[in-house]
Amino acid sequence: MPTPPVRALPVRPRRARPAAADAARATLTPETWIEAATEVLVDQGIDHVRVDVLATQLGVTRGSFYWHFRDREELLRRVLQAWRERATEALTRRLESAGHDPREQLRDAASLPFRGRAAAKAARIELAIRAWARRDAMAREAVDEADAARLAHHERILAALGFGAEEARARAFLMYGYEVAESVLHRQGSTAERERRRELVQRLVSQPLAR
C-alpha cells in the first residue's frame, strides 16, 4: 500500500514577534510612558494609571513597559520626579536667570498663571497631582517639597527687597497662595480684571506696611 505524501506544515517566521517587540522598545522611551501616565492621571485619575491601560493606549504589550520600569510604583515615582523637575526646579532656574532685579523676578512669578496654554496645562497636571496627594504619601511628599521650594524662591526675592526673614516668609506665602488660586480660579474675571488683580497683589506684597 503506497505511503500517503506528507503534507508540509507552513513555516511561521520565528522572529516576527520578537522583532515587533524590539521595535516597540526602540520607539517608546521611559519619557513616553511618563507622559502617557501623566495624561491618564489628569483625565481619569490615579486609579486608572495602570500598566494595561497605558499599554493599550500606546499600542504595545505589557512586556514593553517592563523593559523600562521595574513596576507601577517606579513609574509613579518617575511621574512625580518629572513634574517636580519641570514645574519647580527648571522653572525656578529659568526665573532666577531671567533677571537680577527682585521686582522683575516677583513680576515674572506673578505672571506664571497667565502664560496661555502652557500655564493651563501645568495647572491641570498640578491639580491632578494634588488630588492624588490627598490619598498617597509618596505624592504628598512630592507636593510638600515642591511647595517648600517655591515658597523659598519667593522668600529669597522678598528678602532681596529688604524685608526681614519673618516678614519675607509671610509675604512669600501670600504671593504663592495668590498664584495657586489664580491658576484654579482662572475663569473668574476678564483678562483685564485678572491683570489688575495681579498688579494689586504685586504692590501689596512688595510694599512695606504703613506703621
ChimeraX commands (.cxc) that place a marker at each C-alpha (Angstrom):
marker #1 position 0.00,0.00,0.00 radius 0.5
marker #1 position 1.58,3.29,-1.02 radius 0.5
marker #1 position 2.55,5.72,1.74 radius 0.5
marker #1 position 0.50,8.91,1.59 radius 0.5
marker #1 position 2.56,12.03,0.93 radius 0.5
marker #1 position 3.50,14.01,3.98 radius 0.5
marker #1 position 1.90,17.43,3.95 radius 0.5
marker #1 position 4.40,20.14,4.67 radius 0.5
marker #1 position 3.36,22.38,7.52 radius 0.5
marker #1 position 3.51,26.11,6.89 radius 0.5
marker #1 position 6.65,27.67,8.27 radius 0.5
marker #1 position 5.98,30.61,10.55 radius 0.5
marker #1 position 8.60,33.28,10.81 radius 0.5
marker #1 position 10.14,32.81,14.24 radius 0.5
marker #1 position 11.42,36.34,14.63 radius 0.5
marker #1 position 8.19,38.19,13.86 radius 0.5
marker #1 position 7.03,38.81,17.43 radius 0.5
marker #1 position 10.46,39.49,18.95 radius 0.5
marker #1 position 11.22,41.93,16.13 radius 0.5
marker #1 position 7.96,43.76,16.78 radius 0.5
marker #1 position 8.72,43.89,20.47 radius 0.5
marker #1 position 12.20,45.22,19.78 radius 0.5
marker #1 position 10.73,47.88,17.51 radius 0.5
marker #1 position 8.30,48.96,20.23 radius 0.5
marker #1 position 11.07,49.13,22.78 radius 0.5
marker #1 position 13.20,51.19,20.43 radius 0.5
marker #1 position 10.34,53.59,19.70 radius 0.5
marker #1 position 9.00,54.07,23.22 radius 0.5
marker #1 position 11.23,55.76,25.76 radius 0.5
marker #1 position 10.65,56.00,29.51 radius 0.5
marker #1 position 9.57,59.58,28.88 radius 0.5
marker #1 position 6.83,58.31,26.53 radius 0.5
marker #1 position 5.38,56.18,29.31 radius 0.5
marker #1 position 5.72,59.01,31.83 radius 0.5
marker #1 position 3.89,61.43,29.53 radius 0.5
marker #1 position 1.15,58.89,28.85 radius 0.5
marker #1 position 0.77,58.20,32.57 radius 0.5
marker #1 position 0.52,61.93,33.27 radius 0.5
marker #1 position -2.21,62.33,30.67 radius 0.5
marker #1 position -4.22,59.47,32.15 radius 0.5
marker #1 position -3.71,60.92,35.64 radius 0.5
marker #1 position -5.12,64.27,34.51 radius 0.5
marker #1 position -8.03,62.87,32.51 radius 0.5
marker #1 position -9.08,59.87,34.61 radius 0.5
marker #1 position -7.33,59.96,37.99 radius 0.5
marker #1 position -4.61,57.93,39.66 radius 0.5
marker #1 position -6.63,54.69,39.84 radius 0.5
marker #1 position -6.56,54.46,36.04 radius 0.5
marker #1 position -2.80,54.86,35.77 radius 0.5
marker #1 position -2.21,51.14,35.26 radius 0.5
marker #1 position 0.17,49.21,33.07 radius 0.5
marker #1 position -2.57,47.58,30.99 radius 0.5
marker #1 position -4.34,50.91,30.37 radius 0.5
marker #1 position -1.12,52.60,29.27 radius 0.5
marker #1 position -0.03,49.68,27.08 radius 0.5
marker #1 position -3.37,49.71,25.29 radius 0.5
marker #1 position -3.20,53.46,24.83 radius 0.5
marker #1 position 0.31,53.25,23.39 radius 0.5
marker #1 position -0.47,50.19,21.26 radius 0.5
marker #1 position 2.16,47.91,22.77 radius 0.5
marker #1 position 2.30,44.89,25.06 radius 0.5
marker #1 position 2.68,44.97,28.82 radius 0.5
marker #1 position 6.13,43.50,28.33 radius 0.5
marker #1 position 7.24,46.73,26.68 radius 0.5
marker #1 position 6.53,48.54,29.93 radius 0.5
marker #1 position 8.77,46.23,31.95 radius 0.5
marker #1 position 11.60,46.91,29.53 radius 0.5
marker #1 position 11.78,50.41,31.05 radius 0.5
marker #1 position 10.30,50.13,34.56 radius 0.5
marker #1 position 10.52,47.60,37.37 radius 0.5
marker #1 position 6.86,48.05,38.35 radius 0.5
marker #1 position 3.99,50.54,38.52 radius 0.5
marker #1 position 5.37,52.19,41.64 radius 0.5
marker #1 position 8.59,53.06,39.85 radius 0.5
marker #1 position 6.58,54.64,37.03 radius 0.5
marker #1 position 4.56,56.70,39.53 radius 0.5
marker #1 position 7.75,57.83,41.22 radius 0.5
marker #1 position 9.13,58.92,37.85 radius 0.5
marker #1 position 5.92,60.82,37.07 radius 0.5
marker #1 position 6.38,62.81,40.27 radius 0.5
marker #1 position 10.08,63.37,39.56 radius 0.5
marker #1 position 9.30,64.67,36.07 radius 0.5
marker #1 position 6.64,67.01,37.44 radius 0.5
marker #1 position 8.96,68.34,40.14 radius 0.5
marker #1 position 11.76,68.95,37.64 radius 0.5
marker #1 position 9.54,70.64,35.08 radius 0.5
marker #1 position 7.19,72.60,37.35 radius 0.5
marker #1 position 9.57,73.61,40.13 radius 0.5
marker #1 position 13.29,73.09,39.62 radius 0.5
marker #1 position 13.62,74.03,35.94 radius 0.5
marker #1 position 11.07,76.82,36.32 radius 0.5
marker #1 position 12.87,78.32,39.31 radius 0.5
marker #1 position 16.20,78.23,37.46 radius 0.5
marker #1 position 14.63,79.96,34.48 radius 0.5
marker #1 position 13.03,82.66,36.60 radius 0.5
marker #1 position 16.24,83.32,38.53 radius 0.5
marker #1 position 18.35,83.54,35.38 radius 0.5
marker #1 position 15.90,85.87,33.60 radius 0.5
marker #1 position 16.91,88.94,35.63 radius 0.5
marker #1 position 18.60,90.07,38.82 radius 0.5
marker #1 position 16.12,92.80,39.78 radius 0.5
marker #1 position 13.94,91.30,42.54 radius 0.5
marker #1 position 10.93,93.35,41.42 radius 0.5
marker #1 position 11.22,91.88,37.94 radius 0.5
marker #1 position 11.55,88.40,39.42 radius 0.5
marker #1 position 8.44,88.98,41.50 radius 0.5
marker #1 position 6.56,90.18,38.42 radius 0.5
marker #1 position 7.68,87.11,36.47 radius 0.5
marker #1 position 6.50,84.79,39.25 radius 0.5
marker #1 position 3.12,86.53,39.46 radius 0.5
marker #1 position 2.67,86.20,35.69 radius 0.5
marker #1 position 3.03,82.40,35.64 radius 0.5
marker #1 position -0.74,81.68,35.74 radius 0.5
marker #1 position -1.22,83.95,32.70 radius 0.5
marker #1 position 1.08,82.14,30.28 radius 0.5
marker #1 position -1.54,80.73,27.91 radius 0.5
marker #1 position -1.81,77.05,27.09 radius 0.5
marker #1 position 1.38,76.15,28.90 radius 0.5
marker #1 position 0.00,77.61,32.14 radius 0.5
marker #1 position -3.37,75.89,31.65 radius 0.5
marker #1 position -1.72,72.51,31.05 radius 0.5
marker #1 position 0.57,72.95,34.07 radius 0.5
marker #1 position -2.42,73.84,36.24 radius 0.5
marker #1 position -4.36,70.75,35.16 radius 0.5
marker #1 position -1.40,68.49,35.93 radius 0.5
marker #1 position -0.84,70.11,39.31 radius 0.5
marker #1 position -4.48,69.81,40.31 radius 0.5
marker #1 position -4.42,66.10,39.44 radius 0.5
marker #1 position -1.24,65.55,41.44 radius 0.5
marker #1 position -2.64,67.45,44.44 radius 0.5
marker #1 position -5.78,65.30,44.30 radius 0.5
marker #1 position -3.54,62.21,44.23 radius 0.5
marker #1 position -1.54,63.58,47.18 radius 0.5
marker #1 position -4.64,63.64,49.38 radius 0.5
marker #1 position -4.59,59.85,49.47 radius 0.5
marker #1 position -0.99,58.84,48.83 radius 0.5
marker #1 position 2.08,59.52,50.98 radius 0.5
marker #1 position 4.58,59.49,48.09 radius 0.5
marker #1 position 2.61,62.08,46.12 radius 0.5
marker #1 position 2.01,64.15,49.25 radius 0.5
marker #1 position 5.75,64.27,49.94 radius 0.5
marker #1 position 6.43,65.43,46.37 radius 0.5
marker #1 position 3.81,68.19,46.64 radius 0.5
marker #1 position 5.14,69.32,50.02 radius 0.5
marker #1 position 8.68,69.50,48.62 radius 0.5
marker #1 position 7.50,71.48,45.59 radius 0.5
marker #1 position 5.55,73.94,47.73 radius 0.5
marker #1 position 8.52,74.42,50.07 radius 0.5
marker #1 position 10.91,75.05,47.16 radius 0.5
marker #1 position 8.58,77.58,45.53 radius 0.5
marker #1 position 7.97,79.38,48.81 radius 0.5
marker #1 position 11.73,79.54,49.42 radius 0.5
marker #1 position 12.20,81.07,45.95 radius 0.5
marker #1 position 9.60,83.74,46.71 radius 0.5
marker #1 position 11.12,84.35,50.12 radius 0.5
marker #1 position 14.54,84.99,48.55 radius 0.5
marker #1 position 13.00,87.58,46.23 radius 0.5
marker #1 position 11.25,89.40,49.06 radius 0.5
marker #1 position 14.35,89.28,51.26 radius 0.5
marker #1 position 16.22,90.95,48.38 radius 0.5
marker #1 position 13.59,93.71,48.51 radius 0.5
marker #1 position 14.67,94.41,52.08 radius 0.5
marker #1 position 12.13,92.52,54.20 radius 0.5
marker #1 position 13.26,90.67,57.30 radius 0.5
marker #1 position 13.21,86.89,57.37 radius 0.5
marker #1 position 9.87,86.51,59.16 radius 0.5
marker #1 position 8.06,89.11,57.05 radius 0.5
marker #1 position 9.60,87.83,53.83 radius 0.5
marker #1 position 8.34,84.35,54.69 radius 0.5
marker #1 position 4.81,85.59,55.38 radius 0.5
marker #1 position 4.69,87.70,52.22 radius 0.5
marker #1 position 6.04,84.79,50.18 radius 0.5
marker #1 position 3.15,82.66,51.44 radius 0.5
marker #1 position 0.63,85.32,50.40 radius 0.5
marker #1 position 2.19,85.65,46.96 radius 0.5
marker #1 position 2.36,81.92,46.36 radius 0.5
marker #1 position -1.19,81.46,47.64 radius 0.5
marker #1 position -2.35,84.05,45.11 radius 0.5
marker #1 position -0.58,82.22,42.24 radius 0.5
marker #1 position -2.16,78.90,43.18 radius 0.5
marker #1 position -5.59,80.49,43.50 radius 0.5
marker #1 position -5.24,82.31,40.17 radius 0.5
marker #1 position -4.41,79.02,38.45 radius 0.5
marker #1 position -7.50,77.36,39.92 radius 0.5
marker #1 position -9.87,80.33,39.56 radius 0.5
marker #1 position -8.68,81.41,36.12 radius 0.5
marker #1 position -12.27,81.84,34.88 radius 0.5
marker #1 position -13.04,84.47,37.50 radius 0.5
marker #1 position -12.88,87.88,35.84 radius 0.5
marker #1 position -11.98,89.15,32.40 radius 0.5
marker #1 position -8.40,89.32,31.17 radius 0.5
marker #1 position -8.24,92.98,32.16 radius 0.5
marker #1 position -9.64,92.26,35.62 radius 0.5
marker #1 position -7.18,89.47,36.19 radius 0.5
marker #1 position -4.34,91.73,35.13 radius 0.5
marker #1 position -5.42,94.46,37.55 radius 0.5
marker #1 position -5.69,91.80,40.27 radius 0.5
marker #1 position -2.14,90.67,39.58 radius 0.5
marker #1 position -0.79,94.22,39.73 radius 0.5
marker #1 position -2.60,94.86,43.01 radius 0.5
marker #1 position -1.22,91.70,44.61 radius 0.5
marker #1 position 2.30,92.60,43.48 radius 0.5
marker #1 position 2.02,96.03,45.08 radius 0.5
marker #1 position 0.55,94.67,48.29 radius 0.5
marker #1 position 3.25,92.06,48.66 radius 0.5
marker #1 position 6.24,94.19,47.67 radius 0.5
marker #1 position 5.48,97.45,49.53 radius 0.5
marker #1 position 6.12,97.92,53.26 radius 0.5
marker #1 position 3.11,98.34,55.52 radius 0.5
marker #1 position 2.40,101.79,56.90 radius 0.5
marker #1 position 3.35,101.97,60.58 radius 0.5
marker link #1:1,2 radius 0.2
marker link #1:2,3 radius 0.2
marker link #1:3,4 radius 0.2
marker link #1:4,5 radius 0.2
marker link #1:5,6 radius 0.2
marker link #1:6,7 radius 0.2
marker link #1:7,8 radius 0.2
marker link #1:8,9 radius 0.2
marker link #1:9,10 radius 0.2
marker link #1:10,11 radius 0.2
marker link #1:11,12 radius 0.2
marker link #1:12,13 radius 0.2
marker link #1:13,14 radius 0.2
marker link #1:14,15 radius 0.2
marker link #1:15,16 radius 0.2
marker link #1:16,17 radius 0.2
marker link #1:17,18 radius 0.2
marker link #1:18,19 radius 0.2
marker link #1:19,20 radius 0.2
marker link #1:20,21 radius 0.2
marker link #1:21,22 radius 0.2
marker link #1:22,23 radius 0.2
marker link #1:23,24 radius 0.2
marker link #1:24,25 radius 0.2
marker link #1:25,26 radius 0.2
marker link #1:26,27 radius 0.2
marker link #1:27,28 radius 0.2
marker link #1:28,29 radius 0.2
marker link #1:29,30 radius 0.2
marker link #1:30,31 radius 0.2
marker link #1:31,32 radius 0.2
marker link #1:32,33 radius 0.2
marker link #1:33,34 radius 0.2
marker link #1:34,35 radius 0.2
marker link #1:35,36 radius 0.2
marker link #1:36,37 radius 0.2
marker link #1:37,38 radius 0.2
marker link #1:38,39 radius 0.2
marker link #1:39,40 radius 0.2
marker link #1:40,41 radius 0.2
marker link #1:41,42 radius 0.2
marker link #1:42,43 radius 0.2
marker link #1:43,44 radius 0.2
marker link #1:44,45 radius 0.2
marker link #1:45,46 radius 0.2
marker link #1:46,47 radius 0.2
marker link #1:47,48 radius 0.2
marker link #1:48,49 radius 0.2
marker link #1:49,50 radius 0.2
marker link #1:50,51 radius 0.2
marker link #1:51,52 radius 0.2
marker link #1:52,53 radius 0.2
marker link #1:53,54 radius 0.2
marker link #1:54,55 radius 0.2
marker link #1:55,56 radius 0.2
marker link #1:56,57 radius 0.2
marker link #1:57,58 radius 0.2
marker link #1:58,59 radius 0.2
marker link #1:59,60 radius 0.2
marker link #1:60,61 radius 0.2
marker link #1:61,62 radius 0.2
marker link #1:62,63 radius 0.2
marker link #1:63,64 radius 0.2
marker link #1:64,65 radius 0.2
marker link #1:65,66 radius 0.2
marker link #1:66,67 radius 0.2
marker link #1:67,68 radius 0.2
marker link #1:68,69 radius 0.2
marker link #1:69,70 radius 0.2
marker link #1:70,71 radius 0.2
marker link #1:71,72 radius 0.2
marker link #1:72,73 radius 0.2
marker link #1:73,74 radius 0.2
marker link #1:74,75 radius 0.2
marker link #1:75,76 radius 0.2
marker link #1:76,77 radius 0.2
marker link #1:77,78 radius 0.2
marker link #1:78,79 radius 0.2
marker link #1:79,80 radius 0.2
marker link #1:80,81 radius 0.2
marker link #1:81,82 radius 0.2
marker link #1:82,83 radius 0.2
marker link #1:83,84 radius 0.2
marker link #1:84,85 radius 0.2
marker link #1:85,86 radius 0.2
marker link #1:86,87 radius 0.2
marker link #1:87,88 radius 0.2
marker link #1:88,89 radius 0.2
marker link #1:89,90 radius 0.2
marker link #1:90,91 radius 0.2
marker link #1:91,92 radius 0.2
marker link #1:92,93 radius 0.2
marker link #1:93,94 radius 0.2
marker link #1:94,95 radius 0.2
marker link #1:95,96 radius 0.2
marker link #1:96,97 radius 0.2
marker link #1:97,98 radius 0.2
marker link #1:98,99 radius 0.2
marker link #1:99,100 radius 0.2
marker link #1:100,101 radius 0.2
marker link #1:101,102 radius 0.2
marker link #1:102,103 radius 0.2
marker link #1:103,104 radius 0.2
marker link #1:104,105 radius 0.2
marker link #1:105,106 radius 0.2
marker link #1:106,107 radius 0.2
marker link #1:107,108 radius 0.2
marker link #1:108,109 radius 0.2
marker link #1:109,110 radius 0.2
marker link #1:110,111 radius 0.2
marker link #1:111,112 radius 0.2
marker link #1:112,113 radius 0.2
marker link #1:113,114 radius 0.2
marker link #1:114,115 radius 0.2
marker link #1:115,116 radius 0.2
marker link #1:116,117 radius 0.2
marker link #1:117,118 radius 0.2
marker link #1:118,119 radius 0.2
marker link #1:119,120 radius 0.2
marker link #1:120,121 radius 0.2
marker link #1:121,122 radius 0.2
marker link #1:122,123 radius 0.2
marker link #1:123,124 radius 0.2
marker link #1:124,125 radius 0.2
marker link #1:125,126 radius 0.2
marker link #1:126,127 radius 0.2
marker link #1:127,128 radius 0.2
marker link #1:128,129 radius 0.2
marker link #1:129,130 radius 0.2
marker link #1:130,131 radius 0.2
marker link #1:131,132 radius 0.2
marker link #1:132,133 radius 0.2
marker link #1:133,134 radius 0.2
marker link #1:134,135 radius 0.2
marker link #1:135,136 radius 0.2
marker link #1:136,137 radius 0.2
marker link #1:137,138 radius 0.2
marker link #1:138,139 radius 0.2
marker link #1:139,140 radius 0.2
marker link #1:140,141 radius 0.2
marker link #1:141,142 radius 0.2
marker link #1:142,143 radius 0.2
marker link #1:143,144 radius 0.2
marker link #1:144,145 radius 0.2
marker link #1:145,146 radius 0.2
marker link #1:146,147 radius 0.2
marker link #1:147,148 radius 0.2
marker link #1:148,149 radius 0.2
marker link #1:149,150 radius 0.2
marker link #1:150,151 radius 0.2
marker link #1:151,152 radius 0.2
marker link #1:152,153 radius 0.2
marker link #1:153,154 radius 0.2
marker link #1:154,155 radius 0.2
marker link #1:155,156 radius 0.2
marker link #1:156,157 radius 0.2
marker link #1:157,158 radius 0.2
marker link #1:158,159 radius 0.2
marker link #1:159,160 radius 0.2
marker link #1:160,161 radius 0.2
marker link #1:161,162 radius 0.2
marker link #1:162,163 radius 0.2
marker link #1:163,164 radius 0.2
marker link #1:164,165 radius 0.2
marker link #1:165,166 radius 0.2
marker link #1:166,167 radius 0.2
marker link #1:167,168 radius 0.2
marker link #1:168,169 radius 0.2
marker link #1:169,170 radius 0.2
marker link #1:170,171 radius 0.2
marker link #1:171,172 radius 0.2
marker link #1:172,173 radius 0.2
marker link #1:173,174 radius 0.2
marker link #1:174,175 radius 0.2
marker link #1:175,176 radius 0.2
marker link #1:176,177 radius 0.2
marker link #1:177,178 radius 0.2
marker link #1:178,179 radius 0.2
marker link #1:179,180 radius 0.2
marker link #1:180,181 radius 0.2
marker link #1:181,182 radius 0.2
marker link #1:182,183 radius 0.2
marker link #1:183,184 radius 0.2
marker link #1:184,185 radius 0.2
marker link #1:185,186 radius 0.2
marker link #1:186,187 radius 0.2
marker link #1:187,188 radius 0.2
marker link #1:188,189 radius 0.2
marker link #1:189,190 radius 0.2
marker link #1:190,191 radius 0.2
marker link #1:191,192 radius 0.2
marker link #1:192,193 radius 0.2
marker link #1:193,194 radius 0.2
marker link #1:194,195 radius 0.2
marker link #1:195,196 radius 0.2
marker link #1:196,197 radius 0.2
marker link #1:197,198 radius 0.2
marker link #1:198,199 radius 0.2
marker link #1:199,200 radius 0.2
marker link #1:200,201 radius 0.2
marker link #1:201,202 radius 0.2
marker link #1:202,203 radius 0.2
marker link #1:203,204 radius 0.2
marker link #1:204,205 radius 0.2
marker link #1:205,206 radius 0.2
marker link #1:206,207 radius 0.2
marker link #1:207,208 radius 0.2
marker link #1:208,209 radius 0.2
marker link #1:209,210 radius 0.2
marker link #1:210,211 radius 0.2
view
